[in-house]
């Protein structure tokens, strides 16, 4: 810890640099867990250094992704529970880059807060580190910034950035997709980190509301909403090795109607078997409480499907077996048909 840097004037303005140093000390043990081959530098420098092993790749292509947790943070702040929200931050980024077939290499986070409470910041980073461990990438840097006068003292925002790599000839871009390909779905853990502005409107979130137990959920509303986004990286990479995966879609904000078309080749549509969608109780509760039409639900939430992929009919069983063996719940969700890039339900 730097014991020589302290400004009474800056502290009086709302920024305590020593709290930043304390945060770094508290988070070091969590960051250490994410160390993988290729990590060159420790935290604290002006840049995170990483030397990737590119052996065996003919033409490595870097794939980057960035995202934030969004208004799910409101639930975390109301419950004063900050140790899992970092998992969501990592998942939102790495689940995106793996859609190209890329393996995430490293991750950086950015935390903006009204006031730096070192223990809280360390809890947030603990979740980020756990997300990195689960997805096999390294946490090589980040930034914590106090914004007094801009954000309320106990508020914070969390965003992240990741870089992955894939051999150019193995990039998954949907170009080989054709009618008859099978759409394989992978189950979500819940709402993940999308649609929370609607969730907040439906429930009028307060701490009391979040601590309310719902029989249909088998837990409190807060426990259901704060379930971390699933990290699909390792299972999806396993499926890519085992099957002919042609396209992948991460089901985030905008639900089925916005995200599935992003993976479709021109001239193709996705025909989804509505009965195959494993709608979770939390979505039924949201729809019932807010009187939300089914189409709006599928256009906002993942509805129980966190990711889907188009796979050749001949290798669909192999893809599902690989995903299930990696701990995911995978199933046939539908098929690719001729069309205009839309999502159809049958």
N, C-alpha and C positions, 0 to 999 in steps of 0.2 A: 504493500500500500504506500502511496505517495504521502508522506507526512509533512512535506515542505510546502505544498500548494494549498493555500487557504486565503480567501478574500472575504473579509467581514462586510465590505460594501456590496459584493455580489450576493452574499447570503441575505443581506438586508433587502435586496431586490427580489429575493425569492428563489435563488439558485444556490444550492449547497454542493460545491464540487467534491467535498469530502464524502458526501453520501454516495456520489457516483463511484468513488474508489471503493467504498465499502460494499456496494452492490457487486462490483467486479470480483472482489474477494469471495463473496458468498456464492457466486455463480460458477466459480472455477471448477468445483467438484462435479457439477453437472455437465459442463462443457467437456471435461476430460473424458467422460463416458462416450463421447461421439468421435473420438480420435480414430481415424482409419488410415491405412497406407496412403500417402500422398500429402498429408498435412505437413506443411513446412514450418509454419509460424504459430506461435501461441497468441492469445488475445492480448490486446493492449497496444498494438502497433497501429500504424496509419492505414494498413491494408492487410487483408488475410491472404496468405500465400498457400497455394495448393499445386502440387506437381502430379498430374494425372498419369496413370499407366495406360498408354495408348497402344501397347503392343498387341498385334493381331488385328488391328483396325487398318483398313486400306485408306480410308478417308474420313477421319473423325470430324463430326459436326457437333458444335456446342448448341445446346438447347436451353433457353433461359425462361424463367417464370417468376412472376411476382403477384402477391395478393395480400389482403388484410383480412382480419377476422370479422370485421363489420360490427353490426349492432348486437351480435351475440354477447359482446363484451358487457352489455347492460346487465344481463343475467348474472354474469360472473361478478360484477361489481356489487350488485344488490345482495348477493349471497356471500360476498367477501371470500370467494373461492377462485384461486388464480393458478392452480397447479396443473390444469389440463388444457387451458385455453391456448397454450403454446403449441400443443399437438395439432389443434385445428389450423393454426397458422402454417405449420410445416406441410400438413396434408393438402391444403388448398394449393400450394405451390408445386409440390412434388407429384401429386396426382395429375396435375396438368402436363408436366413435362414427360411423364411416362406414357402419355397418350401418343407420343411420337415414337415410342420405343426406346426412349433415352433413360439411362441410369443416372439418377441424381448424384452429383459428386460432393457438393458443399452447399451450405445454407448460411445466410446472414439475416439477422432480425433487426427491427427498428421499433423501439418503444418510446412513445411520447407520453409524458405524464405531467399532471399539474404540480405534483410534488414527488420527489424521489424518496420513497420508503424502501430502503435496501432489502428488507425481508420480502416485501411484496414483489419487487423486481426479480429477486432470486427465484421466487416461486413461479413467476411467469417463464423465466428462462429454463427452469427445471422441466416444464412442459415442452418447451421448444427442443431441449436436448433429448427428451424421450421420443419426440416425433422423428428427430434425426436418427436416433438409434434404430427405431422400427423401420425406417426407410433406407438405412445403410449409407447415409451421407454424413459429412462432418459439419459441425457448427464452428466456423473459423473466424467469425467476427460479428459485430453488431454495433448498435448505438442506443444509448438511453439519453433522452433529452428532456429536461425540465422546461415546461412552458407556463410559468406563473402568469396569471392575468389573462391567459388565453384559454386554459382548461381549468375546470374546478380542481381543487387540491387532490381529491381522491380518484379522479378520472384518469384513464389512460387509453391510448390507442396502440394497436399492435399490427405490424405488417412484416412481411418477409420477402426474401429473394433467393432463388436457387439457380444453379447451373448444372446441367447434366450433359452427357455425351452419348452419341450413337454413331455407329458406322453408317456412312451415307447410303450404302446399298441395303441397309436394314431399317431405314426410316419407314415408319408406318404412316401412310398418308391417304389411304382409301383408294389409291389408284387402281388396285387390282380387284376391287369390289365388283360383285355382279349379282343380279337377281338369283335367289336361291340360297345365298349365304345365310347362315344362322346368326341371329343376334343373341348373344349370351349376356345375361345380367348378373351383376354381383351385388349382393345385399348391402344396404347401408346400416349404420348403427342407430339412425334416427334422423333428426332434422339436419345434422351436420352443421354447416355454418352459413346457410343461405335461407332467405325468406324471413329473417328475424324481425324485420320492420312490420311485416304482416302479423307475425306471432305476437309481437308486443301490442299491436292494435287489437287483436282478438282477445287477449287475456288482460290487457291493462296491467302489465307486469309491476308487481310490488314484491317486496321480500315475503310478505304474508302469502301472497298468491303462489309464489315459487315454492314455499314450504308446505303447500297444501298437498295432501296425499290423494291420489286418484286410483280407485280400485282397478279401472281398466288399464292403467299404466303399470300397476304393481310397484309404484314408487311415487315420489313427489314430482310435481311438475318441473321443478328446478333440476332434479336428478335426470329426468328424461331429456330436458333441453340442453343440459351441459354435457351429455355424452359426447366424447370427442369424435371428430370426423375420422373415419377409417382410413388407414394408410394402405393403399393398394399396390405400392411399388413392387415389393418382392413377389407377391402372388401374380401380378400381371406379367412381370418379366419371366416368371416360370411358365406361364401360359404361352408366351411368345416363343419360348424354347420348345414347347411341346406340341404346338399347333400352328396352323396357317392363319395367323391373326392379320386381318386386312385393315381394320380401322378400330379406333377406340374413342369413347366419349366419356368424359368426367361429368356427371350430372350435378351441376351446381345451380346458381341462381338462374331462373328461367325454366327450370325443370326439364321435362321431356321435350317440350315443343321448341325450346331454344337450343338445347345442347345436342340432342341426337342428330338434327340436320347438319351440324358442324362436321360430322364425320362422314356424311353421305357423299358418294360420288355423283356427278351430274347424271341425271336420268334414272336415279334410284330414290326410293322412299323406304321408310321403315314401317313395317306392319307389326304392331305390338299386340300380343295376346293379353288383353286386360286381365283375364283370370290368373295369369302367371305372375302378375305384379304382387309382391308380398307386402301389401300396404300395412304399415306398422300402426299400433294403437294411437300413437301420438298424432298421426295425421288424421285419423278418424275423429279424434278429440278436437283438433283444430277446425276441421270442416264443420262439425256439429256445433261447436261453441260460436263460431263466427258466421255460420250459414254461408260457407264458401262453396260455390259451384265446383263440381268435379273438374271441369276443364281448367278453372283457375288454380285448383290444387296442383294439377299436373303441369301447369305453366309457371309454378312458383317453387315447388318443393321436389325433392328426389323421390318421394312417395315409397321409399323402401329399397330403391335401386340406386346405389352410389356411383356405379360405373357400368358401362356396357361395351361390348365389342362385337364387331362383325367378323365371323370366322367361317372358313369354308365348311360346307356341310359334312365333308368327309372327316374333318378333324375337330368338329364341335365337341364330341365326347371326350377327346383328349384334353381340350382346353378346360372343360368343366372339371375333369378329374384332377388336373394340375392345380386349378384354383381351390378346389375342395381340400386337396392335400396340403395346401399352404394355409389352411385355416379359414378360408372364405366360404360363404354359402353362394354357390353359383348354380345357374339354371337356364334353360332355354326361355328367352323372353319374347322372341318373335323371329321374323325373317326379313331379309332385304327383298323388295319387289320393285318392279318398274314403276317409275313415278317422277314427280316434280320436286323431290327433296323434302317432302312433308312427312309428318308422323301420323300414321293411321292406327286406330284401335279397332280390334276385332273381338 
